[in-house]
């Protein structure tokens, strides 16, 4: 009986919940941007992008080209150093990214095709 309860607990926890994170992940999948290198300022969306290589800081790219940047304005104060590093990265590379999608406090910037 305990094994049965444990399996159901794991299943319910591991399921993706509907909401802004799921919507952003669906948008990225629908546009073909769900498999590249994704820079996130908040870790909550990581589980929604199983095929992407998700990093938290621009320097973690280690020379690879970042395809998508996701900013979560709601967590900006709690994750200030990461938020500022991500904002600085976007500012430095503003000619390479464009804001493609927003949902609640989430902003999705995608690398321009010719950048």
N, C-alpha and C positions, 0 to 999 in steps of 0.2 A: 504493500500500500504506500509506503514512503517513496519508493522509486516512482510510482505512478504520479504522486503529487509533485515530485521533483521535476519530472519531465514536463508537466504542464506549466510549472513555474518558469522554467527555462524558455519554453515556447512563447509564453506571453511576454516575457521581458525582452526577448530577442526580436520580436516583431516590430516593424517600423510603424510609428504612430502617425496618423494624418496631421497635417498642419504646415506651417511655413517651411520647415526643413524638408519635409517630403515633397512639397511643391517645388522648391528650388532643385532638388535632386531630379524630379520628373522633368523640369525644364531643361536641365543639363543633359539628361538622357535623350530627350526629344530633339535637342539641337546637336547631339553628337559630341558634347563636351564633358562627358562623365567618365572618361578613361585616362585623361592626361594628368599633368601635374597641377594640383589645386592647392592654392594658398588660402588657408582659412584663419580667421582671427578668433573664432570661437570653435571649440572642439565638438559641440553638440551635433553638427551636421555630418561628421565623419562616418558614422554608422550607416548613413543614407547613401554613401558613395563607395560601395565595396570594390569597384573596379578602378577607382582613381588612386593615384598616389597623393595622399593628403599630407601637407606640411603646415606647420604653425608659424614659421618664421621665414622671411625671404632668404636668409643665408642658408637655410636647409636645402635649398634648390641645388646647391653645389654645381652651378654652371648649367643645369638643365633649364629649359625654357618653361616658365610658368604659363599655363594656358588660361586658368581661371583664378580670380581673386574674389573671395566672399567676405564681406564685412558684415558684422552683426552690431549695429549701433546700440542695441539694448545692453550688451555686455561690455561696452567700451570702457566704462569706469572700472569695472572689475578686472579687466585684462589690459590695462593701460599700456604697458610696455609693448605687448604684441600688437595692440591696436595702432599705436604710433608707428611701429616698424612697418606694418602693413600699409598704413596711410602714406608714409614716406616712400615706400616702394611704388605705390600707385602714382604719387606726385612725380617722382623721378621718371617714371615710364608712362606718363599720361598720354603720350602720342601713340602708344602701343596697345592701350586698353580702352574699351568703351563700356559704359553702363548699359547692360542688356536687359536686366530683369530686376525687379524689386518685389518683395513680399514682406509685409509688415516692416520689421526693422532690418531685414536682410537686403543687402545690395550685392548683385552679381555682376562683376566686371569680366569681360571676355576679351582675350587677345584678338586684335584686329587681324583679318586674314593676311594682309600684306605687311604686317609688322614683324 
